């Protein structure tokens, strides 16, 4: 499945710029957390980034660090490069490897430090174990994986209805469109497949119903061309699975919006004998 329902690098970049502040892009507090972690690593550290997240690439550019990006789509990587500080498809501190995230370790690559911002959410829950084992295989002994993911929202948020959310937004109980967008996704969360996403929400609620939120927020105009789907397991189940391959060193929560409660950033250290 492609990330976007539009082609051509400049158009993809223009659409992706709309999503700043929403759940598919790191918030300033997350960026600061990444920046601090990257700066603290020794100069010889070998970094790998899942995908081409512009905010993270800008950190590497500003720090003068090399990074290898891995993704299936070179077009997406180049499009995201237009949103970095250097505004170029591939900067001189960046290398790109075209590969599926679930089998990139077959390329016999080794790193000290991996970063994935929402990357793991792009594979199905059934593939999380493969993703995590692959990440462990990519890391040298005691390597680190910074894994930012969306987890399953609380049941009461899933069980609300559209009219309730619309009223809470109009009265200011939902404080901004960033939280509203996530809350709309929550009520369209697929409990069987453990997933949600922009197109899923548009299809389930319908453009006419979502249009009632205009002019304050045009959900369809904002996300109508974004095809990202997020597989979001219960947090406890993710931690149980991650513990097979990694030790959890710390958990950071961004704090700008309400939706951040369901977007932990894990600092994971590879287990010496993982999978046991």
N, C-alpha and C positions, 0 to 999 in steps of 0.2 A: 504494500500500500504506500502510495506517495504521501509526502507531508502536505503538499499543496494541490489545489485543484486549478492551478494556473502554471504556465511554463514561462521561460525566459527570465534570466537572472534579475534584471532590473525590476520587473513586475513582482517577482517573489519578494525581493527586498522591500519594495514599497508596501506590500501587504503585511510583511512581518513587522515592519515598523509600527503598524497599528496596534500590535499586541503588547507594546511596552506597558508594564504595570500589571498585566494579566498573568495568568498562571504559567504560560509557556515561556516566559522570559524571567531571568533572575532579577530580584529586587535589589535596591542599593545595599541593604543589610547583608544579603547573600553575597553580593559582589565584594563587599569589604571582608567578609569571612574568607572567601576564596583568595583574595589578594594577600591577606595575612599568611595563610597557609603556604601559598606559592613562594612568597618572599622568604619564608623561614627555611625553605629547603636548600640544601647545599647546591652550589653552582653546577656540579656534575649530574644533578638529578635528571633522569630521563622521564619526560612528561608525555602522557597521551590523553587526548580529549575525545570522548564519544561525540560525534557530530561537530557542528561548527558554531556553537553558541557565541554570538558576537561579543557579549560582555566579557566572557572569559578570555576570548582571543585578545581583546583590548588589554586585559590585565597582563597577559604574556608579552604583548608588544611594549607596554609601558615598563615592564620589569626587565626587558631585554633577554627573555628566556626563550629557548627553543621549545616547540611543541609539535607533536605528531597528531593529526586529526584522522579519525577513522569513520567512514560513513559509506553507505551504498551509493550516494548521489554526489558526484562532483559538482553538478549544477547548484545544488543546495549549499554546498560549502562555499562556492564562489559568490553566490547571492548573499549569504550571511557575511562574507568578507566585506561587502559594500557598507555594512553597518558597523564595522569596527572603526577604531580611531584612524587607521591608515586608509580606510575606504578603498581597499583593493581586494580582489578575489582571493589572492594567496600572497601573503606578506613574506619577506625574506627570512623571517624567523619560524615559518610554518612549513611543514611537510604534510602531504595528504596521501592516505592509502585507501583505495576503494575496496571495501570489504563489508560483509554482513557482520553485525556485532556478535552474533551467536557463534561464529567460527573464526574470528580474527586471529585467535591464538595459533591456528594452523600455519600462519605465516612465519612462525618461529621468531616472533618479536618478543622483546623483554623490556619492561619499564620499571621505574621505581615508584611512579605516582600516576594514578588514573583519576580523571574527573568525568563524571556523567551528570549533567543537569537535566533531569526528567528523562534521560535516555532509557533507563530500565522500564519506565512506564510505557514505552513504545513497543515492547514485546508482550505477548500474552502471559498471563499469570502462570500458565503451564510451562512457559519457557524461562521463568525467572531462575530456576536452578541452573539451567544451561548457561544463562547470561552470567550468573555469579561465579560458576566454576570457570568459565572462560576468562573472566576478569582475574581470578586467582591465578590461572595459568599464565596470564600475561605479566604478572608481577614477579620480580625477584624476591628473595627471602625478606620477610617483614615489610614488603611494599604496602603502600597506602592507596585506598580507593575512597574518593569523596563522592558519595552517592546521594544526590538530591532526588527525592521522589514524592509523588502524590500518594497518599494512603486513603483507604475507604473513609468517607465522612461518617459522622454519627448518624444513627438510624433516624432520629427525629428530623434531621435535615433532609434525608432522602424521602421521608414520608410527608413533607409539606407539599402544598400545591401551588400552582402558578399564581392564582389570585392572591393568596397570602403573601407571596414574595413581592408581587406588584404593590400591594398595600404597604408592606414594610419598607419598600424603597421610597415610595411617595412620602411616607411620614418620617423618613430619616432613620428608622431602626436599622435598615441596611444602609450603611453610611456612604457608599460609593459604588460606581458601576463595576469596579474590579471585583468586589465581593458579590455583587449581584450576578455577574457572569458565572462565577463559580457556583453560587447557590442554584442557579438555573441548571447547570450541569449536574448538580447533586440530585435534583428531583428526577433526573433522567438516567440516573445510575443504574446499570444493569446488574442486579444482584446475582444472577447466575454466572455471568462471564466476568464479573468484577471490573467493569469498565464504564467509562463515560467519555464524552468528546463533543466537540462543537457541532459536527454534522449530525451526530446522534440526537443532540438537543433540538436542533432545527427540525429534524424529521419528526421527533416525538411531539413537540409542542406546536409546530406549524408556524409558517411565516406570518399568518394573520394574527395569531395570538401574541407572538413576540413583537409584532408591530405596534401593539398597544402600549409598549414601553417608550415609544418615540414621543416627543423629540429628545427626552432626557438620555435615552440609550438605545441605539440601533444595533441590536445583537446580530442580525443577519448581515447588515452592511459590514460590520466589524469582522465577523468570523466566517462569512459565507464561502470563502475560498480556502479556509484552513482545514486540512483533512487530518490533523493530529488526533489520535485516539489514545486515551490513557487507561492502562490496566492498573487498577488501584486496589491492592489487597488490604485486609485489616493489618494494622501496624504490627500487632503481636505476631501474626503469621509471617510477615516479612522478616522480623527480627529472628524468629526461630529458624527460618531458612538461611538467612545471612550468617548466622552463627555456625553453620556447618563449615563455612569457608573463611570466615573473618572473625576477628574480635572487634567488638564495638568500643572504640576509644572515647567517642563523645557524640552527642547529638546536638545540633544547632537548629534553632527555629528562627526563620526570618520573622519580622515583627511589624511590618507596615500595615498589613490588612488582616481581617478576620480569617480569611481562607488559609493564612499561614499556619494555623493550628493543625492543618492536615498536609503540610509540606515540609517534613523534617529533612535535614541534611545530615547524613551519617558520615562520620570519619571512621573508616573500617581499616583494620590492619590484617594482612594475610596471615592465616594460621600456618604454622610450619607443616603440620600434618593435617591438611584440611579434608573434609568429607567424612571423617570418622565419627 
